[in-house]
Amino acid sequence: MLDRRREHRGRTYLGGKIAFNNRWCTIDCLVRNMSEGGAKLEFAEPVQVPGELDLIIPMKGDSRRVQVVWRRAKTLGITFVDKAGTVIPIDAARKIRKLKEERDMLARRVRELSESPI
């Protein structure tokens, strides 16, 4: 198999999670190798996931947006979409999404009240 990587990937054995669907869906994984540009993820069972998702590696305090480059039944090859790893806990991301939904609901209600005759 032709290796098209730009950087050397060092072997790792890190526990991680992938998250998608606004971080409502999470699946545990094992990060088997990693470089600055991407990683290989291994799963206990075959997975069906979207082309873009978040990779969370709690031990490194890292959370990154990634894109799937290749897939096998129990493994994924991913590339990092953003180079800077910013940690966003899943609970915080869910709370932010909930607050945005509440804000949108309140804005709709204000519009409704503004448009209705008194």
C-alpha positions as CSV (number, residue, x, y, z in Angstrom):
1,M,0.0,0.0,0.0
2,L,1.3,3.4,-1.0
3,D,1.9,5.7,2.0
4,R,1.0,9.3,1.0
5,R,1.6,10.9,4.4
6,R,3.6,14.1,4.6
7,E,4.7,13.6,8.2
8,H,5.9,10.5,10.1
9,R,3.2,9.1,12.3
10,G,4.4,7.9,15.7
11,R,2.8,4.9,17.3
12,T,0.4,5.7,20.1
13,Y,-2.0,3.9,22.4
14,L,-4.3,6.7,23.5
15,G,-8.0,6.4,24.5
16,G,-10.2,8.8,22.7
17,K,-13.7,9.5,21.5
18,I,-15.2,10.7,18.3
19,A,-18.2,13.0,18.5
20,F,-20.6,14.0,15.7
21,N,-24.2,15.2,15.3
22,N,-23.5,18.4,17.3
23,R,-21.6,16.2,19.8
24,W,-24.8,14.3,20.7
25,C,-23.3,11.0,19.4
26,T,-20.0,9.7,20.8
27,I,-18.0,6.5,20.1
28,D,-15.0,5.4,22.1
29,C,-11.9,4.7,20.0
30,L,-8.2,4.0,20.3
31,V,-5.7,6.4,18.6
32,R,-3.1,3.9,17.2
33,N,-0.8,6.4,15.5
34,M,-0.7,10.2,15.2
35,S,1.2,13.0,13.5
36,E,0.7,16.8,13.2
37,G,-1.5,16.2,10.2
38,G,-3.7,13.2,11.1
39,A,-4.2,9.9,12.9
40,K,-5.4,6.3,12.6
41,L,-8.4,5.5,14.9
42,E,-9.4,2.0,15.9
43,F,-12.8,0.9,17.1
44,A,-14.1,-2.2,19.0
45,E,-16.9,-2.6,16.4
46,P,-17.4,-1.5,12.8
47,V,-18.6,2.1,12.7
48,Q,-20.6,4.2,10.3
49,V,-19.7,7.9,10.8
50,P,-20.0,11.1,8.8
51,G,-17.1,12.6,6.9
52,E,-16.3,15.3,9.4
53,L,-16.4,14.9,13.2
54,D,-14.6,15.8,16.4
55,L,-11.8,13.8,17.9
56,I,-11.4,14.1,21.7
57,I,-8.3,12.8,23.5
58,P,-8.9,13.5,27.2
59,M,-5.4,12.3,28.3
60,K,-3.8,15.1,26.1
61,G,-6.5,17.6,26.8
62,D,-7.1,17.8,23.1
63,S,-10.2,18.2,21.0
64,R,-10.0,18.7,17.2
65,R,-12.2,18.9,14.2
66,V,-11.1,16.1,11.8
67,Q,-12.0,14.8,8.3
68,V,-12.2,11.1,7.4
69,V,-9.7,10.3,4.6
70,W,-10.2,6.5,4.5
71,R,-12.3,3.9,6.3
72,R,-12.2,0.2,6.9
73,A,-14.7,-1.7,9.1
74,K,-13.0,-1.0,12.4
75,T,-10.5,1.7,11.5
76,L,-10.5,5.3,10.2
77,G,-7.7,7.4,8.8
78,I,-8.3,11.0,9.6
79,T,-6.7,14.4,8.9
80,F,-6.9,17.4,11.2
81,V,-9.0,20.2,9.9
82,D,-7.8,22.7,12.4
83,K,-4.2,22.6,13.5
84,A,-4.7,24.3,16.9
85,G,-6.3,21.9,19.4
86,T,-8.8,23.6,21.6
87,V,-10.4,21.7,24.3
88,I,-14.2,21.9,24.4
89,P,-15.8,19.4,26.8
90,I,-18.8,17.6,25.4
91,D,-21.0,18.9,28.3
92,A,-20.0,22.5,27.5
93,A,-20.7,22.0,23.8
94,R,-24.1,20.6,24.6
95,K,-24.8,23.5,26.9
96,I,-23.7,26.0,24.3
97,R,-26.0,24.4,21.7
98,K,-29.0,24.4,24.2
99,L,-28.4,28.1,25.0
100,K,-28.3,29.0,21.3
101,E,-31.6,27.1,20.8
102,E,-33.1,29.1,23.7
103,R,-31.8,32.3,22.3
104,D,-33.4,31.6,18.9
105,M,-36.7,30.6,20.5
106,L,-36.7,33.9,22.5
107,A,-35.9,35.9,19.3
108,R,-38.8,34.3,17.5
109,R,-41.1,35.0,20.4
110,V,-40.0,38.7,20.5
111,R,-40.7,39.0,16.7
112,E,-44.2,37.4,17.2
113,L,-45.0,39.8,20.0
114,S,-43.7,42.8,18.0
115,E,-45.8,41.9,15.0
116,S,-49.1,41.3,16.8
117,P,-51.5,44.2,17.2
118,I,-52.2,45.3,20.7
